[in-house]
Amino acid sequence: MAKVGIIGGSGLYEIEGIEDIQEESLMTPFGVPSGNFITGTLDGTEVAFLPRHGKGHRISPTGINYRANIFGMKKLGVDAIISVSACGSLKKEIKPLDFVVPDQFLDRTRGRMATFFTDGIVAHASFAEPVSSEITEILIKVSQGLGITVHPQGTYVCMEGPQFSTKAESNLYRSWGMDIIGMTNLTEAKLAREAEISYATLAAVTDYDCWYVSEESVTVEMIIANLNKNIDNAKKILKSAIPQVGRLKNFSAQGAMQFAIITQRDMIPEQKKKELEILVGKYL
């Protein structure tokens, strides 16, 4: 069976029902992950869980070591990642307490390190379809089967944060036809593709951002209140979806980097080859 990684966002710091739990501290060539990985099994499926903001929510979206987090997942043998994330809605029909399984992203971050391929090696991964359809289909069907309101597609604007949007920004994204807004998932998706790990987002809508004039200003208190209501549903979705993902035989991200590395092989520094052995050693 496949091994499934879960990245927990705001409010999701543990997954209930995991058995044979172990806590693993990993070091990577890219530094220290957000915290220790929790590994175990859920209905016979191997699981690796990591809270992206660290224990106690100590790391801001900008400060997350995304490369270490995804490299750690790869080091643990993860085949697929389900990323749970809070988000704001940019459309009236996408209501707080709904879920969205986005199929596209728009990057509004600034200067994040979103590639493993630096310092003497260059790679250009295909990223037209940034999430894996085999996982999104499971998340959508499970949510629908549980009677949970889910929007089966949408574009996620990934902003820098940690501040929320201005009204000008929020209205600009709406004019572009964007659906939801968050601060983390695109960076993860890019790195997961480079690590040949299939990736999908389960986004929990907490608010209408600040564009909705009849809505009070977005506050942390409002977001946390709605998030807590959504966490129970997120856990229900994960409990059913994880074993189904674990039974998948093929993943769309497999082989994603086979033809992506364009640097002449004998020009790649030996140290870089060692660092990237887990990711692309078979291609070098």
N, C-alpha and C positions, 0 to 999 in steps of 0.2 A: 504494500500500500504506500501511497505518497505520504510525505510529511508536510504538515500544514503549519505555517507561521501565522500568528495573529499579532498585529500591532494595535495596541489599545491607545485611544486618545483620551481627551478630557472625560473624566468620570469612570472610565473602564480601566481599572488597575489590576484586575484579576478575572479569571474565568472559573466559574463553578463547575464541578463535575470532573475535573482533571484528576486522574489517578496516577499512582507511581511517580509522584512529583519529585523533581530534583531542581536545585537552583544552580545555575552554571554561570560562572564569571569568566568572560572572554576578553582577551586582548586582541586587537587587530592591527594590521599595518597602518590603519588610518586612525588609530587612537581607541579610546574607550567608548563603548556603547552607552546608551542612556541609563542602563542598569543591568542587573543580572537577568539572564533569560530563565524563565520557568519552563521546564520540559516535563512531559508526561504523556498520558494517553487519554483519549476521550472516545468512548465506544470503539476501542481497538485502533483508533487512528493516532499516530504519533503527532504531538503538538509541541510547538515552541512559542511561548508568549513573551512579549516585551512591551512595557508601557513607554511610549515614545517620549513622554515628558519626565520620565524618571519617577521613582517612588516619592509620593507626596507632591507631585507636580512641581518640580523644581527647575525645569529647563524650558525656556521660551522657544517658540517656533524657530526663531533665527539661530538660537544657540544649540539646537539639536545636532548631534554628530550623525547625520543621515548615512554617511558612508560606513561608519563603524556599525550602525544598526543593521544595515542590509548585508554587509560583509559577514557579520555574526550569524545572521540567518543562513547564509550560504555555507558557512563553516559547520553549522549544525545539520546540514543536509536537507534544508527546506526546499520543497518543490513549488509551493504556492503560498502566497501571502494574501490574507484578508485584512485590510486596514480599516479599522473602525474610527470614525472621525466626526466631531461636531462641525456643523456648518450653518451659515445663514442663507436664507432664501432670497432670491432676486425676482421671484415671480409670485403673484398672489395665489395662484392655484397650488403652489408648493408650500404647504402650511407647516407651522411649528408642530413638532411631534411626528411629522411624516419622515419617511426614509427615502433616500435617493441612491440609486446605483449608477453613478455617472459613467459615460462612455468616452468623454473627452475632457481635456484640461486646457486652461490658458494660463501662461506663466506671467505673473506680475511681481515676482521676487527680484531681489537685487543682489547679485554677487554670491549666491550660494554655491558651494562646491557640489555639483550634481553629476560628477563623472569620476570613475576610478582611473581613467586613462589620462595621465598627466606625466610630466617629467621624463620625456623621451619616448612615449608611446601614444599614438593617436588612434581613436576608433570612432566610427560614426554609426551608431545603432539605428535601425529602422524604428520609428516611433509614431507612425501615422495612426495606428490603433493602440493607444497607450495602456489599455486594460485588456484582460484576457476574457474572451467571451465565454469560455467553459466555466469560469468561476462566477461571472456575473449572472449567467443563466440560472445557476443553482441558487444564488442569493435572492433573485427575483421570485423564483418559484416557491422557495421556502417562505418568504415573506408573505406572498399571496396566500399560500396554504394556511398560514397562521392567522389570516385575516388582518394583517398589518398593512397600512397604507404605504405603498412603495411606488416610486416613480422609476420606470425601468431604463431611463436614459437621461442625459443632461450634461451640460458643460460646467465643470468646476473651475472657478477662478481661484488660482493660488496666489494670494497676496502675501506681502512680507510680514506685516504685523510688527510687534505684538498689539499695536493700537488697532481699533476697528476702523472701518472705512469712514471717510467724509461723505456727506450727502452727494457732493459732486462726483466722487468716485463711484459710489453706489449707483447713481443714475446713469453714469457713463457705461458701466457694465451691463445695466439693463438695456440700454440703447444698442448694445452689441449683441443682445439676445442671449446673454449668459443666464444660467439657471441657479447656481449656488456658489457660495464663496467660503473658502477656508484658508488655512495657512501652512499646510504641511504635505498634502498627499502627492502633489506633482513631483516634488523632489524625490520622494520614496519611489514613485513609479518609474522615474528615469533610471535610478540606480538598480531597481529590481530587474529592469530589462537588460541592463549591462551584466547583471549577475545571472541571467537566464532563469529568473524566477518569475512565474506567472503571478500577476498582481491584479487585485480588484479592490474597490472602495465600497464600504457600506457607510453612507453618510447620514447622520442623524440631524435633522433640522431643528435648531433651537430657537430661531428668531427670524424676523423679516429684514434683517440688516437695518439700515437707517433710512432707506428710501421711502418706506411706507409711512405717509404723513399722519395717518390716524393711529399709528403705533407709537407708544412711548419710546424714548431713546433706549437703544440697546445698552443693557447693563450686565455686569458679570452675574449679579443676583438672578436676573431673568434667565440668562443662559443656563446657569447651574440648575435652577428649578426645573426647566424643561428637559435638560440633559438627564437629570435623575429619573424623570418619568420615562425617557427613552431607553435608559440603560437596561431596564428589565426586558424590553422587547429586543434589544440588541443581543442580549444573552440568549434569549429564546431562539433567535435566528441562527446564531453561531452554533448552538448546541445541535441543531438539526443539519446545518450546512456543512460543518467541519467533516463529519464522517462521509458525506457525499463527495466532497472535494477529495478526501483521502482515497476514495475508490476510483478516481479518474486514472486512466492509463496513459493519456497523452496530455501534454501541456503546450500551449502555443508559444511560450517563450523559449522552449528548448531549441537550441541551435541558433538563437538570435544573433550571436556574435561571430558565427562561423566565417562570414565574409566582411565583417565590420572593421577589422583591424587593418589599417592601410600602411602602417610603418613597416619599412623593410626589416625583416626579422633579424638580420645580423647587426642592425643599428639599435636594437632595443637593449637598454642597459640590463645586465644580468640581475642586478638587485630588483629591478622592476619586474622581471620575469618571475622571480621568487615571490614577490609580493602578490602577484596576480595569478599564481599557479592554481589556486582553488577556483578562480573564476574562468580563466581561459587558457590554462596550461595546455590543454589538448589541442589548441590551435597554434601554439608557439613551438 
